Amino acid sequence: MSEFIETYHLTGIIIGAVTFLIIGLFHPLVIKGEYYFGVKCWWVFLLLGIGGIIAALLLHNNVIVSASCGVFGFSSLWSIGELFQQRKRVEKGWFPQKKEVSEKYFIKNKLT
């Protein structure tokens, strides 16, 4: 298989497609993560990012796998910032807020 990829110079196309899929995967992960867990789950993205970067360094023999792990790792790290941005988008009303969270938020703000 790797011979076929090298013969037809498909490495860049495959890396591009995998990058597209990974970024597409993280978009709903950030939205659902913030919805169900708030920003408390940021450390999961940190661990995934560190793991992805370490895997990219260790798997240097296969360019496609190494690049995919690197993209996964840095997308995980980028998602930490997006998680906090998502909280701001929820506060602005652009995305739904979990019912239990919105009730606590309403009660907290009403009392103060």
C-alpha contacts under 8 A as a table, 3 or more apart, distances in Angstrom:
res1	aa1	res2	aa2	distance
1	M	4	F	5.14
1	M	5	I	6.38
2	S	5	I	4.99
2	S	6	E	6.12
3	E	6	E	5.14
3	E	7	T	5.96
4	F	7	T	5.09
4	F	8	Y	6.23
5	I	8	Y	5.49
5	I	9	H	5.82
5	I	10	L	5.04
5	I	11	T	6.22
6	E	9	H	4.92
6	E	10	L	6.47
6	E	11	T	6.88
7	T	10	L	7.94
9	H	12	G	7.43
10	L	13	I	5.21
10	L	14	I	6.14
11	T	14	I	5.26
11	T	15	I	6.18
11	T	64	I	6.67
12	G	15	I	5.11
12	G	16	G	6.01
13	I	16	G	5.07
13	I	17	A	6.16
14	I	17	A	5.11
14	I	18	V	6.11
14	I	64	I	7.35
15	I	18	V	5.14
15	I	19	T	6.02
15	I	64	I	6.02
15	I	67	A	6.90
15	I	68	S	6.65
16	G	19	T	5.06
16	G	20	F	6.16
17	A	20	F	5.06
17	A	21	L	6.27
18	V	21	L	5.08
18	V	22	I	6.09
18	V	68	S	6.56
19	T	22	I	5.13
19	T	23	I	6.14
19	T	68	S	6.82
19	T	71	V	6.35
19	T	72	F	7.91
20	F	23	I	5.37
20	F	24	G	6.06
21	L	24	G	4.94
21	L	25	L	6.06
22	I	25	L	4.99
22	I	26	F	6.36
22	I	71	V	7.53
22	I	72	F	6.41
22	I	75	S	7.65
23	I	26	F	5.21
23	I	27	H	6.54
23	I	75	S	6.73
24	G	27	H	5.57
24	G	28	P	7.55
25	L	28	P	6.24
25	L	29	L	6.54
26	F	29	L	4.83
26	F	30	V	6.06
26	F	75	S	7.31
26	F	76	S	7.59
26	F	79	S	7.19
27	H	30	V	5.54
27	H	31	I	6.58
28	P	31	I	4.99
28	P	32	K	5.93
29	L	32	K	5.26
29	L	33	G	5.68
30	V	33	G	5.02
30	V	34	E	6.07
30	V	79	S	6.53
30	V	82	E	6.96
30	V	83	L	5.70
30	V	86	Q	7.53
31	I	34	E	5.41
31	I	35	Y	6.17
31	I	83	L	7.51
31	I	86	Q	6.80
32	K	35	Y	4.92
32	K	36	Y	6.06
33	G	36	Y	5.46
33	G	37	F	5.59
33	G	38	G	6.62
33	G	39	V	7.75
33	G	41	C	6.90
33	G	83	L	7.82
34	E	37	F	5.38
34	E	38	G	4.11
34	E	39	V	5.72
34	E	41	C	7.72
34	E	83	L	6.30
34	E	86	Q	6.91
34	E	87	R	6.79
35	Y	38	G	5.86
35	Y	96	P	7.79
35	Y	97	Q	6.39
35	Y	98	K	5.97
36	Y	98	K	7.06
37	F	40	K	6.07
37	F	41	C	6.20
38	G	41	C	6.82
38	G	87	R	7.39
39	V	42	W	5.79
39	V	83	L	6.19
39	V	84	F	6.33
39	V	87	R	7.32
40	K	43	W	7.37
41	C	44	V	5.54
41	C	45	F	7.21
42	W	45	F	5.36
42	W	46	L	6.45
42	W	80	I	5.46
42	W	83	L	7.14
43	W	46	L	4.78
43	W	47	L	6.18
44	V	47	L	5.21
44	V	48	L	6.18
45	F	48	L	5.04
45	F	49	G	5.96
45	F	76	S	5.04
45	F	77	L	6.12
45	F	79	S	6.71
45	F	80	I	6.22
46	L	49	G	5.05
46	L	50	I	6.20
46	L	76	S	6.64
46	L	77	L	5.77
46	L	80	I	7.16
47	L	50	I	5.19
47	L	51	G	6.03
48	L	51	G	5.04
48	L	52	G	6.00
48	L	73	G	6.31
48	L	76	S	6.08
48	L	77	L	7.89
49	G	52	G	5.10
49	G	53	I	6.21
49	G	72	F	6.96
49	G	73	G	3.77
49	G	74	F	5.83
49	G	75	S	7.21
49	G	76	S	4.72
49	G	77	L	5.18
50	I	53	I	5.23
50	I	54	I	6.15
50	I	73	G	6.24
51	G	54	I	5.16
51	G	55	A	6.05
51	G	73	G	6.70
52	G	55	A	5.06
52	G	56	A	6.14
52	G	69	C	4.95
52	G	70	G	5.78
52	G	71	V	7.84
52	G	72	F	5.85
52	G	73	G	3.97
52	G	74	F	7.59
53	I	56	A	5.02
53	I	57	L	6.38
53	I	69	C	6.47
53	I	70	G	5.19
53	I	72	F	7.93
53	I	73	G	5.07
53	I	74	F	7.25
54	I	57	L	5.15
54	I	58	L	6.23
55	A	58	L	5.04
55	A	59	L	5.94
55	A	66	S	7.07
55	A	69	C	6.12
55	A	70	G	7.61
56	A	59	L	5.36
56	A	60	H	6.55
56	A	65	V	7.43
56	A	66	S	4.28
56	A	67	A	6.48
56	A	68	S	7.60
56	A	69	C	4.98
56	A	70	G	5.14
57	L	60	H	5.79
57	L	66	S	7.00
58	L	66	S	7.87
59	L	62	N	6.18
59	L	65	V	6.97
59	L	66	S	5.31
60	H	63	V	6.44
60	H	66	S	5.75
61	N	66	S	7.76
62	N	65	V	5.55
62	N	66	S	5.97
63	V	66	S	5.14
63	V	67	A	5.90
64	I	67	A	5.24
64	I	68	S	6.03
65	V	68	S	5.03
65	V	69	C	6.12
66	S	69	C	5.18
66	S	70	G	6.19
67	A	70	G	4.97
67	A	71	V	6.09
68	S	71	V	5.09
68	S	72	F	6.07
69	C	72	F	4.97
69	C	73	G	6.01
70	G	73	G	5.02
70	G	74	F	6.14
71	V	74	F	5.33
71	V	75	S	5.86
72	F	75	S	5.11
72	F	76	S	6.10
73	G	76	S	5.14
73	G	77	L	6.42
74	F	77	L	4.95
74	F	78	W	6.04
75	S	78	W	4.97
75	S	79	S	6.08
76	S	79	S	5.07
76	S	80	I	6.94
77	L	80	I	5.53
77	L	81	G	7.61
78	W	81	G	5.68
78	W	82	E	6.55
79	S	82	E	4.71
79	S	83	L	5.87
80	I	83	L	5.14
80	I	84	F	6.79
81	G	84	F	5.41
81	G	85	Q	6.31
82	E	85	Q	4.81
82	E	86	Q	5.88
83	L	86	Q	4.99
83	L	87	R	6.50
84	F	87	R	5.14
84	F	88	K	6.70
85	Q	88	K	5.13
85	Q	89	R	6.34
86	Q	89	R	4.90
86	Q	90	V	6.17
87	R	90	V	5.09
87	R	91	E	6.25
88	K	91	E	5.00
88	K	92	K	6.27
89	R	92	K	5.10
89	R	93	G	6.40
89	R	94	W	5.39
89	R	95	F	6.27
90	V	93	G	5.01
90	V	94	W	5.59
90	V	95	F	4.76
90	V	96	P	6.18
90	V	97	Q	6.18
91	E	94	W	7.60
92	K	95	F	7.90
93	G	96	P	6.69
97	Q	101	V	6.84
97	Q	102	S	6.10
98	K	101	V	5.34
98	K	102	S	6.14
99	K	102	S	5.12
99	K	103	E	6.16
100	E	103	E	5.24
100	E	104	K	6.31
101	V	104	K	5.21
101	V	105	Y	6.04
102	S	105	Y	4.93
102	S	106	F	5.96
103	E	106	F	5.07
103	E	107	I	6.16
104	K	107	I	5.19
104	K	108	K	5.98
105	Y	108	K	5.13
105	Y	109	N	6.10
106	F	109	N	5.30
106	F	110	K	5.98
107	I	110	K	5.09
107	I	111	L	6.25
108	K	111	L	5.51
108	K	112	T	6.64
109	N	112	T	5.40
